[in-house]
Amino acid sequence: MKIDFFSDINKENYYVLDYDKIDSWMVTFSWANAFFLIPYSFAIYLIAPASFYPNPFSWRLVELPEVIVVSMLALITAGLVHMLKGRFRSHYSYRFLVANAFMMFSYLVVYISGGSIEWHFHFFVMIAALALYSDWRLAWWAIIAVAVHHGVLNFIAPTWVYFYGRNDVAFIAHALIVFFMAIVVTKISEHNRELAEASRLLGKELTQNVPSEDEIAKKV
């Protein structure tokens, strides 16, 4: 595997990997996250389940301004994924945008739930979805994003990430699991890239070997 953090390693395989279709799916997935977060956040605010039965879906009472901010951030994030589709000269820039957008959705759902541990699984769903891009770097960037999120908030606002408050051991445990997830996504991405590259080269070879009309006419 070539270590390249900045260039578009899949530029030549854009059509083989069917990035247009994947981008459309990512846009749909982004809006699905946004349209889940908005009613979910308002439901937590209006029903206030934490007042009578704290649970993984709502560990704390939330205020209306929090709900509004979460809803707006979710809409803006999905809107950026939608509006910037096809606008970058390098598709890698768009993939990087999508990776950050997916992490933002995970941040928001963990925050509004009051640091639900179960909702941390959302990070894994987002990282798995990024495997569709067959770009191993996205998963490792997600590790950095998760590490910064958990590490910083563990000290300045622990209940935004853990319902039980600050826990330095939990930060390490979560980092290890995400690390292993990134390894799996890397293997999937590289396998898909190898298949795409082989398919592209085979198609190129077959095209070069196809006789022209003049050559066919001469044989006839």
Secondary structure by P-SEA (a helix, b strand, c coil): cccccccccccccccccaaaaaaaaaaaaaaaaaaaaaaaaaaaaaaccccccccccccccccaaaaaaaaaaaaaaaaaaaaaccccccaaaaaaaaaaaaaaaaaaaaaaacccccccaaaaaaaaaacccccaaaaaaaaaaaaaaaaaaacccccccccccccaaaaaaaaaaaaaaaaaaaaaaaaaaaaaaaaaaaaaaaaaacccaaaaaaac
